[in-house]
Amino acid sequence: MKPRDFPPGVVLHAPHCPDAGDGNKATLPTLKAIADYPSFRWCLCGNLDDTPHVVVEAIDYGLHLYEPAPGVPPRDAIRPLCKTCRGTHGPATSGVVAS
C-alpha cells in the first residue's frame, strides 16, 4: 500500500437525505466515495449496507494550521491526520464534492 495524502473529512449522505441538498447533487458509488474520502463520517441517513450511492458533502473547516491528531494514523496516510479536518494537508485532490 503506497502512502497517500488524505483530503479533508467529508460527510456521506444517502441521496434522499434532506441534508444532502436539493436532490440534484452528483452521487458516487459508496465504496468509491469511501476510497476517495477515507476521512469521511456518515450522516444518520445512511450506512454501507443500505446505501449503494452517496452524496459527498464538503465541510468548511475554515482556515487552520496543520496540527497532528493524537493516535495512530491510517497505514496509507503520508503523515498523521490533522486534528481539525482529518486530512493530511497535502496537494489538493480531485473528486466530486457537493457543497
MIDRENTOR-526511 format. One record per atom (N, C-alpha, C): residue number from 1; residue in one letter; atom name; x, y, z. Coordinates in nm, 4 decimals. Example, Ala and Ser with C-alpha at 12.3 -4.5 7.8 and 13.67 -1.06 7.14 Angstrom:
BEGIN
<1,a,N,<1.3190,-0.5690,0.7800>>
<1,a,CA,<1.2300,-0.4500,0.7800>>
<1,a,C,<1.3200,-0.3300,0.7800>>
<2,s,N,<1.2850,-0.2250,0.7080>>
<2,s,CA,<1.3670,-0.1060,0.7140>>
<2,s,C,<1.2900,0.0030,0.7870>>
//
This chain:
BEGIN
<1,m,N,<0.0848,-0.1169,0.0000>>
<1,m,CA,<0.0000,0.0000,0.0000>>
<1,m,C,<0.0895,0.1234,0.0000>>
<2,k,N,<0.0703,0.2080,-0.0992>>
<2,k,CA,<0.1523,0.3277,-0.1138>>
<2,k,C,<0.0953,0.4419,-0.0294>>
<3,p,N,<0.1790,0.5093,0.0493>>
<3,p,CA,<0.1293,0.6236,0.1286>>
<3,p,C,<0.0712,0.7317,0.0382>>
<4,r,N,<-0.0340,0.7964,0.0862>>
<4,r,CA,<-0.1004,0.8989,0.0071>>
<4,r,C,<-0.1513,1.0101,0.0973>>
<5,d,N,<-0.1820,1.1235,0.0343>>
<5,d,CA,<-0.2441,1.2338,0.1071>>
<5,d,C,<-0.3929,1.2076,0.1201>>
<6,f,N,<-0.4484,1.2454,0.2325>>
<6,f,CA,<-0.5917,1.2330,0.2577>>
<6,f,C,<-0.6551,1.3709,0.2429>>
<7,p,N,<-0.7684,1.3814,0.1733>>
<7,p,CA,<-0.8391,1.5096,0.1678>>
<7,p,C,<-0.9052,1.5366,0.3026>>
<8,p,N,<-0.9511,1.6597,0.3256>>
<8,p,CA,<-1.0245,1.6867,0.4497>>
<8,p,C,<-1.1464,1.5970,0.4614>>
<9,g,N,<-1.1888,1.5715,0.5832>>
<9,g,CA,<-1.3049,1.4859,0.6074>>
<9,g,C,<-1.4307,1.5411,0.5436>>
<10,v,N,<-1.5188,1.4530,0.5021>>
<10,v,CA,<-1.6467,1.4882,0.4409>>
<10,v,C,<-1.7579,1.4117,0.5126>>
<11,v,N,<-1.8815,1.4434,0.4782>>
<11,v,CA,<-1.9973,1.3694,0.5286>>
<11,v,C,<-2.0604,1.2974,0.4102>>
<12,l,N,<-2.0905,1.1682,0.4277>>
<12,l,CA,<-2.1585,1.0904,0.3249>>
<12,l,C,<-2.3069,1.0819,0.3585>>
<13,h,N,<-2.3905,1.1175,0.2592>>
<13,h,CA,<-2.5363,1.1172,0.2759>>
<13,h,C,<-2.5997,1.0203,0.1769>>
<14,a,N,<-2.7121,0.9615,0.2156>>
<14,a,CA,<-2.7959,0.8903,0.1194>>
<14,a,C,<-2.8549,0.9959,0.0254>>
<15,p,N,<-2.8748,0.9635,-0.1031>>
<15,p,CA,<-2.9262,1.0636,-0.1972>>
<15,p,C,<-3.0594,1.1264,-0.1555>>
<16,h,N,<-3.1428,1.0537,-0.0825>>
<16,h,CA,<-3.2735,1.1078,-0.0404>>
<16,h,C,<-3.2656,1.1953,0.0841>>
<17,c,N,<-3.1503,1.2079,0.1444>>
<17,c,CA,<-3.1365,1.2837,0.2691>>
<17,c,C,<-3.1621,1.4326,0.2456>>
<18,p,N,<-3.2467,1.4955,0.3270>>
<18,p,CA,<-3.2707,1.6392,0.3117>>
<18,p,C,<-3.1447,1.7229,0.3351>>
<19,d,N,<-3.0497,1.6713,0.4122>>
<19,d,CA,<-2.9254,1.7448,0.4364>>
<19,d,C,<-2.8287,1.7367,0.3191>>
<20,a,N,<-2.8596,1.6542,0.2182>>
<20,a,CA,<-2.7726,1.6384,0.1017>>
<20,a,C,<-2.7976,1.7460,-0.0032>>
<21,g,N,<-2.8930,1.8306,0.0184>>
<21,g,CA,<-2.9202,1.9381,-0.0762>>
<21,g,C,<-3.0540,1.9208,-0.1442>>
<22,d,N,<-3.0631,1.9730,-0.2655>>
<22,d,CA,<-3.1914,1.9786,-0.3361>>
<22,d,C,<-3.2246,1.8536,-0.4165>>
<23,g,N,<-3.1468,1.7490,-0.4045>>
<23,g,CA,<-3.1730,1.6264,-0.4789>>
<23,g,C,<-3.1060,1.6224,-0.6143>>
<24,n,N,<-3.0386,1.7286,-0.6532>>
<24,n,CA,<-2.9709,1.7346,-0.7827>>
<24,n,C,<-2.8190,1.7236,-0.7698>>
<25,k,N,<-2.7711,1.6787,-0.6570>>
<25,k,CA,<-2.6272,1.6648,-0.6348>>
<25,k,C,<-2.5761,1.5368,-0.7004>>
<26,a,N,<-2.4525,1.5393,-0.7456>>
<26,a,CA,<-2.3905,1.4207,-0.8045>>
<26,a,C,<-2.3726,1.3136,-0.6976>>
<27,t,N,<-2.3881,1.1894,-0.7370>>
<27,t,CA,<-2.3678,1.0789,-0.6440>>
<27,t,C,<-2.2488,0.9957,-0.6886>>
<28,l,N,<-2.1921,0.9241,-0.5943>>
<28,l,CA,<-2.0832,0.8305,-0.6193>>
<28,l,C,<-2.1217,0.6952,-0.5625>>
<29,p,N,<-2.0714,0.5866,-0.6223>>
<29,p,CA,<-2.0878,0.4579,-0.5557>>
<29,p,C,<-2.0251,0.4666,-0.4164>>
<30,t,N,<-2.0903,0.4093,-0.3190>>
<30,t,CA,<-2.0455,0.4217,-0.1803>>
<30,t,C,<-1.9010,0.3767,-0.1607>>
<31,l,N,<-1.8631,0.2633,-0.2167>>
<31,l,CA,<-1.7262,0.2144,-0.1963>>
<31,l,C,<-1.6230,0.3065,-0.2595>>
<32,k,N,<-1.6552,0.3706,-0.3734>>
<32,k,CA,<-1.5624,0.4676,-0.4339>>
<32,k,C,<-1.5489,0.5897,-0.3442>>
<33,a,N,<-1.6609,0.6374,-0.2893>>
<33,a,CA,<-1.6556,0.7538,-0.2005>>
<33,a,C,<-1.5704,0.7236,-0.0773>>
<34,i,N,<-1.5856,0.6041,-0.0217>>
<34,i,CA,<-1.5057,0.5664,0.0956>>
<34,i,C,<-1.3575,0.5608,0.0600>>
<35,a,N,<-1.3250,0.5102,-0.0590>>
<35,a,CA,<-1.1847,0.5033,-0.1024>>
<35,a,C,<-1.1289,0.6425,-0.1307>>
<36,d,N,<-1.2093,0.7289,-0.1944>>
<36,d,CA,<-1.1632,0.8637,-0.2297>>
<36,d,C,<-1.1569,0.9581,-0.1103>>
<37,y,N,<-1.2425,0.9366,-0.0125>>
<37,y,CA,<-1.2523,1.0242,0.1046>>
<37,y,C,<-1.2442,0.9401,0.2321>>
<38,p,N,<-1.1280,0.8851,0.2621>>
<38,p,CA,<-1.1175,0.7924,0.3753>>
<38,p,C,<-1.1427,0.8551,0.5121>>
<39,s,N,<-1.1416,0.9853,0.5213>>
<39,s,CA,<-1.1685,1.0521,0.6493>>
<39,s,C,<-1.3146,1.0919,0.6609>>
<40,f,N,<-1.4028,1.0196,0.5924>>
<40,f,CA,<-1.5455,1.0504,0.5923>>
<40,f,C,<-1.6092,1.0187,0.7272>>
<41,r,N,<-1.7292,1.0712,0.7442>>
<41,r,CA,<-1.8179,1.0255,0.8507>>
<41,r,C,<-1.9559,1.0150,0.7888>>
<42,w,N,<-2.0377,0.9270,0.8417>>
<42,w,CA,<-2.1731,0.9058,0.7909>>
<42,w,C,<-2.2694,1.0062,0.8512>>
<43,c,N,<-2.3624,1.0534,0.7702>>
<43,c,CA,<-2.4805,1.1210,0.8210>>
<43,c,C,<-2.5681,1.0113,0.8807>>
<44,l,N,<-2.6604,1.0438,0.9642>>
<44,l,CA,<-2.7506,0.9446,1.0231>>
<44,l,C,<-2.8425,0.8799,0.9192>>
<45,c,N,<-2.8466,0.9345,0.7971>>
<45,c,CA,<-2.9391,0.8870,0.6946>>
<45,c,C,<-2.8922,0.7599,0.6229>>
<46,g,N,<-2.7674,0.7232,0.6334>>
<46,g,CA,<-2.7188,0.6113,0.5525>>
<46,g,C,<-2.6166,0.5254,0.6227>>
<47,n,N,<-2.5844,0.4147,0.5578>>
<47,n,CA,<-2.4790,0.3260,0.6052>>
<47,n,C,<-2.4351,0.2373,0.4885>>
<48,l,N,<-2.3276,0.1684,0.5045>>
<48,l,CA,<-2.2702,0.0890,0.3962>>
<48,l,C,<-2.3649,-0.0200,0.3478>>
<49,d,N,<-2.4418,-0.0799,0.4351>>
<49,d,CA,<-2.5297,-0.1908,0.3961>>
<49,d,C,<-2.6522,-0.1471,0.3163>>
<50,d,N,<-2.7029,-0.0263,0.3411>>
<50,d,CA,<-2.8291,0.0167,0.2813>>
<50,d,C,<-2.8167,0.1296,0.1791>>
<51,t,N,<-2.6960,0.1782,0.1546>>
<51,t,CA,<-2.6794,0.2970,0.0709>>
<51,t,C,<-2.5774,0.2691,-0.0396>>
<52,p,N,<-2.6226,0.2248,-0.1583>>
<52,p,CA,<-2.5288,0.1908,-0.2655>>
<52,p,C,<-2.4610,0.3126,-0.3291>>
<53,h,N,<-2.5279,0.4285,-0.3252>>
<53,h,CA,<-2.4715,0.5534,-0.3776>>
<53,h,C,<-2.4875,0.6608,-0.2709>>
<54,v,N,<-2.3931,0.7533,-0.2688>>
<54,v,CA,<-2.3950,0.8596,-0.1683>>
<54,v,C,<-2.3698,0.9953,-0.2326>>
<55,v,N,<-2.4115,1.0984,-0.1624>>
<55,v,CA,<-2.3763,1.2367,-0.1934>>
<55,v,C,<-2.2659,1.2734,-0.0962>>
<56,v,N,<-2.1581,1.3322,-0.1483>>
<56,v,CA,<-2.0438,1.3708,-0.0660>>
<56,v,C,<-2.0556,1.5197,-0.0338>>
<57,e,N,<-2.0664,1.5512,0.0943>>
<57,e,CA,<-2.0777,1.6905,0.1385>>
<57,e,C,<-1.9436,1.7378,0.1920>>
<58,a,N,<-1.8902,1.8420,0.1300>>
<58,a,CA,<-1.7673,1.9031,0.1805>>
<58,a,C,<-1.7991,1.9790,0.3086>>
<59,i,N,<-1.7051,1.9830,0.3994>>
<59,i,CA,<-1.7221,2.0548,0.5254>>
<59,i,C,<-1.6255,2.1729,0.5251>>
<60,d,N,<-1.6743,2.2892,0.5627>>
<60,d,CA,<-1.5881,2.4067,0.5701>>
<60,d,C,<-1.5233,2.4100,0.7073>>
<61,y,N,<-1.3965,2.3727,0.7125>>
<61,y,CA,<-1.3232,2.3732,0.8389>>
<61,y,C,<-1.2609,2.5086,0.8683>>
<62,g,N,<-1.2743,2.6019,0.7757>>
<62,g,CA,<-1.2148,2.7335,0.7928>>
<62,g,C,<-1.0629,2.7256,0.7838>>
<63,l,N,<-1.0010,2.8400,0.7872>>
<63,l,CA,<-0.8547,2.8431,0.7833>>
<63,l,C,<-0.7991,2.7881,0.9144>>
<64,h,N,<-0.7054,2.6990,0.9027>>
<64,h,CA,<-0.6432,2.6428,1.0229>>
<64,h,C,<-0.5061,2.5880,0.9870>>
<65,l,N,<-0.4226,2.5774,1.0854>>
<65,l,CA,<-0.2896,2.5197,1.0672>>
<65,l,C,<-0.2959,2.3698,1.0911>>
<66,y,N,<-0.2069,2.2996,1.0258>>
<66,y,CA,<-0.1974,2.1556,1.0458>>
<66,y,C,<-0.1464,2.1270,1.1861>>
<67,e,N,<-0.2210,2.0487,1.2601>>
<67,e,CA,<-0.1788,2.0015,1.3910>>
<67,e,C,<-0.2083,1.8518,1.3948>>
<68,p,N,<-0.1063,1.7688,1.4094>>
<68,p,CA,<-0.1291,1.6244,1.4064>>
<68,p,C,<-0.2278,1.5789,1.5142>>
<69,a,N,<-0.3183,1.4928,1.4740>>
<69,a,CA,<-0.4136,1.4343,1.5685>>
<69,a,C,<-0.3423,1.3271,1.6491>>
<70,p,N,<-0.3799,1.3094,1.7745>>
<70,p,CA,<-0.3191,1.2023,1.8533>>
<70,p,C,<-0.3651,1.0660,1.8014>>
<71,g,N,<-0.2908,0.9650,1.8344>>
<71,g,CA,<-0.3276,0.8299,1.7934>>
<71,g,C,<-0.2492,0.7833,1.6723>>
<72,v,N,<-0.2769,0.6638,1.6318>>
<72,v,CA,<-0.2067,0.6021,1.5196>>
<72,v,C,<-0.2749,0.6438,1.3890>>
<73,p,N,<-0.1986,0.6994,1.2938>>
<73,p,CA,<-0.2598,0.7388,1.1670>>
<73,p,C,<-0.2905,0.6162,1.0808>>
<74,p,N,<-0.3780,0.6309,0.9821>>
<74,p,CA,<-0.4033,0.5199,0.8903>>
<74,p,C,<-0.2725,0.4751,0.8238>>
<75,r,N,<-0.2626,0.3466,0.7944>>
<75,r,CA,<-0.1387,0.2926,0.7365>>
<75,r,C,<-0.1036,0.3558,0.6028>>
<76,d,N,<-0.2040,0.3975,0.5258>>
<76,d,CA,<-0.1750,0.4532,0.3945>>
<76,d,C,<-0.1700,0.6059,0.3922>>
<77,a,N,<-0.1752,0.6711,0.5084>>
<77,a,CA,<-0.1635,0.8172,0.5145>>
<77,a,C,<-0.0165,0.8559,0.5089>>
<78,i,N,<0.0120,0.9603,0.4326>>
<78,i,CA,<0.1507,1.0046,0.4150>>
<78,i,C,<0.2084,1.0621,0.5448>>
<79,r,N,<0.1201,1.1103,0.6336>>
<79,r,CA,<0.1593,1.1584,0.7667>>
<79,r,C,<0.0349,1.1568,0.8543>>
<80,p,N,<0.0479,1.1827,0.9838>>
<80,p,CA,<-0.0706,1.1821,1.0710>>
<80,p,C,<-0.1783,1.2780,1.0207>>
<81,l,N,<-0.3012,1.2436,1.0468>>
<81,l,CA,<-0.4124,1.3282,1.0047>>
<81,l,C,<-0.4200,1.4544,1.0893>>
<82,c,N,<-0.4746,1.5590,1.0307>>
<82,c,CA,<-0.4912,1.6864,1.1006>>
<82,c,C,<-0.5983,1.6723,1.2081>>
<83,k,N,<-0.5707,1.7300,1.3227>>
<83,k,CA,<-0.6638,1.7264,1.4359>>
<83,k,C,<-0.7961,1.7960,1.4023>>
<84,t,N,<-0.7922,1.8978,1.3161>>
<84,t,CA,<-0.9114,1.9749,1.2838>>
<84,t,C,<-0.9925,1.9128,1.1703>>
<85,c,N,<-0.9285,1.8837,1.0563>>
<85,c,CA,<-1.0037,1.8426,0.9367>>
<85,c,C,<-0.9869,1.6962,0.8979>>
<86,r,N,<-0.9011,1.6239,0.9640>>
<86,r,CA,<-0.8750,1.4826,0.9368>>
<86,r,C,<-0.8138,1.4582,0.7985>>
<87,g,N,<-0.7534,1.5608,0.7389>>
<87,g,CA,<-0.6792,1.5468,0.6141>>
<87,g,C,<-0.5303,1.5510,0.6454>>
<88,t,N,<-0.4468,1.5375,0.5415>>
<88,t,CA,<-0.3020,1.5425,0.5644>>
<88,t,C,<-0.2399,1.6745,0.5202>>
<89,h,N,<-0.3212,1.7661,0.4676>>
<89,h,CA,<-0.2748,1.8974,0.4211>>
<89,h,C,<-0.1740,1.8843,0.3078>>
<90,g,N,<-0.1920,1.7841,0.2241>>
<90,g,CA,<-0.1079,1.7670,0.1054>>
<90,g,C,<-0.1664,1.8412,-0.0122>>
<91,p,N,<-0.1173,1.8083,-0.1334>>
<91,p,CA,<-0.1708,1.8737,-0.2529>>
<91,p,C,<-0.3215,1.8511,-0.2645>>
<92,a,N,<-0.3882,1.9439,-0.3280>>
<92,a,CA,<-0.5343,1.9311,-0.3458>>
<92,a,C,<-0.5655,1.8035,-0.4230>>
<93,t,N,<-0.6710,1.7371,-0.3842>>
<93,t,CA,<-0.7113,1.6149,-0.4519>>
<93,t,C,<-0.8393,1.6433,-0.5281>>
<94,s,N,<-0.8575,1.5738,-0.6377>>
<94,s,CA,<-0.9771,1.5942,-0.7170>>
<94,s,C,<-1.0854,1.4978,-0.6743>>
<95,g,N,<-1.2060,1.5278,-0.7091>>
<95,g,CA,<-1.3177,1.4397,-0.6760>>
<95,g,C,<-1.4483,1.5155,-0.6865>>
<96,v,N,<-1.5560,1.4453,-0.6737>>
<96,v,CA,<-1.6886,1.5056,-0.6792>>
<96,v,C,<-1.7310,1.5368,-0.5367>>
<97,v,N,<-1.7363,1.6638,-0.5047>>
<97,v,CA,<-1.7727,1.7049,-0.3697>>
<97,v,C,<-1.8851,1.8071,-0.3784>>
<98,a,N,<-1.9920,1.7808,-0.3104>>
<98,a,CA,<-2.1031,1.8761,-0.3061>>
<98,a,C,<-2.0781,1.9762,-0.1943>>
<99,s,N,<-2.1192,2.0973,-0.2168>>
<99,s,CA,<-2.1036,2.1972,-0.1099>>
<99,s,C,<-2.2367,2.2532,-0.0689>>
//
